[in-house]
Amino acid sequence: MTLSFDLTTDGARDALRARAMPAEKPSLIGLTRAELGAALIASGIVPERQAKMRAQQLWHWMYVRGVSDFAGMFNISKDLRAELDKHFTIARPEIVEEQISSDGTRKWLFRFPPRGAGRPVEIETVYIPEEGRGTLCISSQVGCTLTCSFCHTGTQKLVRNLTAEEILAQLLTARDRLGDFPDRDTPDGAIVPAEGRKVSNVVMMGMGEPLYNFEAVKKALLIASDGDGLSLSKRRITLSTSGVVPEIFRTGEEIGVMLAISLHATNDDLRDLLVPINKKYPLKELIAACRAYPGLSNARRITFEYVMLKDVNDSIEDAKGLIKLLKGIPAKINLIPFNPWPGTNYQCSDWETIEKFADYINNAGYASPIRTPRGRDILAACGQLKSDSERMRKVDRLALEAMMIAGHGEA
């Protein structure tokens, strides 16, 4: 018998999809305390008078102890743990691949549910161990809408935004893999040392443009910096943007983290080519937004990222233009040796050229560290992140759904 389905209406597709696919339990990761309490009340497993207390218990277990299974929450009754497990999840995402560079850099390929993309999606996250600190580079989108010509990630079209849960999951899983959570037998309420962490710094510099996913990034970073949870200092969290001007002030006002600008050129003609968002928000507007960044001071400088491209933007004239452009802004200028990737036409500036450029910037009074390339051998360096995820065309998604539904009917 041949089955046919009318998939022309959203309601029909949603109903059939629900038949074909098992329901996904909602995650408690990424919810605010108030949202946690509301979810517990709505599920019917916690009375309203207990919701605030239970939400605080869950918060502690998820973000201080780092548990990923309700069974590990020892001060919650066995019956309540079973009910929590029936309604919710706090599980980590699937790790498709973990690579470790010869220099100790680690790169994880995570897989998340489709959530509108048609098929499961994958993103990359990188951990960079250094003397005195460990930095986790987190992704905010699957792919990227921007097409910066020197960036490997920019060759992957945007598939979808990551949720606050998925952004936080990268941090939680990295801390799991690195053994960076305290002993889970530590008494509830005990003071847990904030120093000596393997993940001491977070940079939103992975796949995607964070400010094109503002609300989810904001929510995730406020949870990451909550003093009663993951407790990362906002001065150790840096958000990097290619220049989404309207959201820059909001970043300082509503999130309060450190700001980095992916600059790479000192005039509009070249920046239009390297960072095409410049056509929408040219340098004059971008620099004005930087000058107005809330909390800007010598103690809270803006980092300007500048990739060194051979014979493109690496002359002393370019260095002079950079000093002129940033005059009066408390700033640090990170010089990034270009990291090659398959198919690129750019080359990294010669080391002697980079050092001369850095000397000129330093002599003008700006800190100008040259970022040591890390993880190049596993394509984990700046600008090299990319996954194979693609958003399915609508016609392909509908065909896949029909096949799954038909298969479900025959089972």
N, C-alpha and C positions, 0 to 999 in steps of 0.2 A: 504494500500500500504506500502510495506517495504522499508525503506530508507537505503542505504548503502553508506559508505564514505571511500575513500582511504586516510588513515592518515599516509601513509608511508613517505611522503615528508614533510619537514619543511614548505614549502610554503603553501601546502594544509591545514596543521594544523593551521597555523597562520591566513589564510583567514577565515576558519570556526570558529575559536575561536573569531575572530572579529565580526562575525555574531551573535554568541551566547551570547557574554558578552558585556554589555554596556561599551563604552569607558570611561576610567578613566581620569578625568581632571588632568593635571600635576600640582603639587604643587610648589608654589614659595618659600616655606620654604626650607632652605638648599642650595639655590643658592647664589653665590657671587654677589656683586653689578654689576660686568660686565656681569655675566650670567643673572641677572634680566633684565638689559637693553636690552640685546640681545633677551631675550624671549619676551619682550614687542614689540620690533621692528618686530620680526618674526611673531608675531600674527597679525600685521597690525593695532593695536589699538593705537599705540603711534608713532609719527614721530621720526626719528632718532635724530633730534635736541633737542627733549624733553626727550629722553630716560634716560640720566644720572640724570636729575632732578626728574623724576618720580620714578626711581629706589631708589633714596635717600628717597623720600616720603614713598614708600612702606616699605623700611628698617626700618624707624622710627616707623611706625605703627605696624609692625610685632614684632620688637624686643625691642622697648622702651615701647610702650603702650600695647603690647601683644594682639592686636585684632585678632580674628579668623574668621572674616567676613568682606568682603569688604564694606558692608553697614556702618560699624563703622568708616570709614576713612573720617571724616567730611570736610577736606579741599581739597577733590578731588570731581570733579563734579559728579552729579548723573548719567549722561550718561556714563562717563568713568568707574564708579564703576560697572555699569551694564555690560559693555564690559569685564571688568576684571573677573567678576563672571561667564560670559559665557565661558571664555577660561581657567581660572585657579581656583585653590582652595588654601586656607590657613587654612582649617579646621583642627581641632585636631583629633587624632585617637580615635577610640572607646574605652571607658573604660569598660572592661568586669566585673571587680570587683575591689572594693576598700576596703581594710581591715585596721583597726586601732588597734594597739597593746595596751595592758594595760599600756605600758610605753610611748605612744604617737607616736611611730614609725608607719609610713603609708606605705602600699604596694599597688601598682596598677598593675593590669593585663591589658595590652594593646593589642588590636588586630589590625594587619596591613594587607594589601592586600597580595595575594600569591606571586606575582613577581617571578615566576619560581618555587615556592614550591608546586604547585598543589592545595593548599587550603590556606585560610587565616592563618596567623601565630600569635602567642601570645608570649609576653615577659613580664618580671616583672621588676619593678622599685621601689626603696625603698627610703623613706625620713626619716632621723634620726634627730630629734630636740635635741639640747644639749644647755647647758648654754653658751650663747654668739655666737652661730652659728647654722646653719641648713645645713646638708649635704645630697645631693641627689646622690644616687648610681645608675648609669646609665648602661644599657646593650648595647653591641656593636654587638652581634650576637644572632640569635635564636638557642639555644643549644650551643654546644661547640665541637671543634675537639679534645680538650685535655681530657684526662681521669684521672685527678688527683684523686687518690683513696679515698680521704677524702671528696671530694666535691660533693654535690648533683647535681649541674648543669652538672658536667662531666658525669652523667649517661644519659643525654639526648644528642643524636647524633646531630651534626650540621645540621640545616635545611637550613639556608641561612644567609648571612651577612645582617645587617641593613644598610639602606641608610643614608646619612648625614641628610636628612629630618627626618627620623625616630628616629635618635639619638637626634636631637634637639627637636623633638616633645615631648620627655619624659620630658625635662626641661621646655618647654613652658607649657605643661599641668599641671605639678606639680606646677608651679607658679600660673597658673589659679586657681587650686583647693585650694591653700593656700592663695589666695588673695594677691599675691606678686608683682603684676604689679601696677604702679601708676594710679591715677585717669585718666580715658581716656579723661576727659574734660580739663586736664592740657594743657595750651597753647603750640602749636607746638614750639619746640626749647627751652622750659623752662628747667632749670637744674633740673634733677631728682636725689635725693639723692641715693648714692651707698651703704651707710651703713644702717643697720637696716633691711636688707633683711631677709626673711624667708629662702630662699635658698642662702646661702652665699658661700658654697663650693660644688664642684662637684667632684666625684670620679668615674673613669671608672673602676669599680670593680663589675659590675653586670654580667649578663650572657655573656659568650663568652670571647675570647682572643682578646683584642683591636688591637694588632699589627698584627693579621691575617686579619684585616679589616682596614689597615692603612690609605688609601686614604680617605675613608668616615669619619673615626674618626678624621683625621687631619682637614678636611673641617669643620666638625661640631664644633670642639673645637676652631678653629680660628674665627668662627662666634660668638661662645659663649663668647669669650674673646675680641671681637671688642669693642673698647672704645665708639663708637657711637651707640651701640645697647644693647645687654644683659650685656656687660661690666663687666664680671667676671674677676677678677685678675688671671693671669696665675699662680700665687703663691697659689691660692685657687683652682686650678684644678690639680688633681693627676691622672695619668694614671698608672694602675697596669698591669704588665705583668708577665707571668710565666717563661719568659726567651727566647723570640724570639730575639736572639742576633743581627742578621743583621739589625733589625729595631730600636734598642735601641738608637744608635747615631742619627739616623734620627729624632727620637722623640724629642730629645733635640734641634737639629739644626733647624728643620722645624716647630715644634709646640711650643716648649719652655715651656712646663708645668712641674710640679713636677713629679718625677718618683718613683714608688713603685715596689718592686720585691717580687713576691710570692715565698719565699725561702723554708722554712719549714724543711730543713735538711742541715747538714754541711759536708756531704761526698757523693760521687757520688752513692755508692751502695744504700743508703737509699733514696736519692732523685730520683733515677731511679724508685723506687717503688712508692713514694708519688707523684712525678711530672714527669711523663714519658717523657716529652719534654727534660728532662735532658740527655737522651740518645743521642739526636741530638746535643744539646748545653750544654756540661758538665760544671760543676762549674768553672773550670779554665777560659773558654771562657766567661761565664756570668760575673764573677767578673772583668775580664779585661774590658769588655764593660761598666761596672758600673764606673770603675776608669776613663774611657775616656768620661763620659757623659758631654756634653757641659754645662758650667755654674756651675758645681759642686763646692760647697764651704760650709763652715760652715753655711752660710745663706740659702743655697739651698741644703739641705741634701737629700740623697736618703733614703726612708723608706723601710726597709726590714720586710716583714710580715712573722710571724712564728706561725703556729697553734700548740697549745699545745695538743699533743696526749699521753695519758697515756701509760707509759712503752714503748714508741716508740722513742720519740725524746726529752724527758723532763728531762734528767739527768744533773747533774752538768758537767759531761764530755761533754755533748752536748753543754752546755753553754760555756765551754772553747773552744770548736771547733768553735763556732760561733764568739767569739772574735778574734781568730786567723785568721779565714777566712776573716773578714771584716777590719782587721788592716789597718789603714791609710785612710779609706774611710769615709768622713763626712757622718754620718748615724744616723738614728733613728731606733730602733727595736721595732716593734709593736708585742706584744705577744697576740695571739688570742685564748681564750679558745674555744676548739672545740665545734661546734654547732651540736648537733645530728640531724639526719634525718632518715626517715623510711628505714630500710634495711642495715644501716651501721654497720660495725663490730668494729669501733673505739669508744673509750671512751675519755671523756675530762680528762685531768690531774687533780689530786686533787689540791684544791686551795692552800694548803700549799706548794706543789711542785712548782706551778706556781710562788708564791711569792719568794721562794728561788732562782728560776731561774732568776727572775727579779732583785733581790738584787745583784746577781753575775754580771749581765750585767751592772747594774747601778754603781757598785763599780769599774768596768773596764772603766768607763768614758762615757758610752753610755746611752742616754735617752732610757728608756725601759718601756713605759706605757703598762698597761694591758688593752686591749680593753674590755670595759663593754659590755657583750652580750645584744643586743637590738633586740626586735621584734621576739624573739624565739617562742612565742605563736602563731604567724601567719606565721612561717617559712620564716621570712624576714631577719634573721641574716646572717652573712658572711658564704658563702658556701652552703646556703640553697635554693637559687633561682632556680626555674625550671618551665617550662610550659609543657603542654601536646602536643605541636606542634611536628609533625613529617613530614618529607618530604615524599610525596607520591612516590611510585615506578612508573617508567615511564609507565608501562603497565596499572597501575591503573589510572594515569593521562589521558592517551589516552582514556580509557574506559569512564571516567567521562566526558571528552570533547565531546565524541560521543553521550552520553546520553543527554547532555545539548543541543547539536546541533539538535538532533532528536526532542527533546521537543520544541525547538524554531521553528522548521519547522511545527509542528502541531498546534502551537498557532494561 
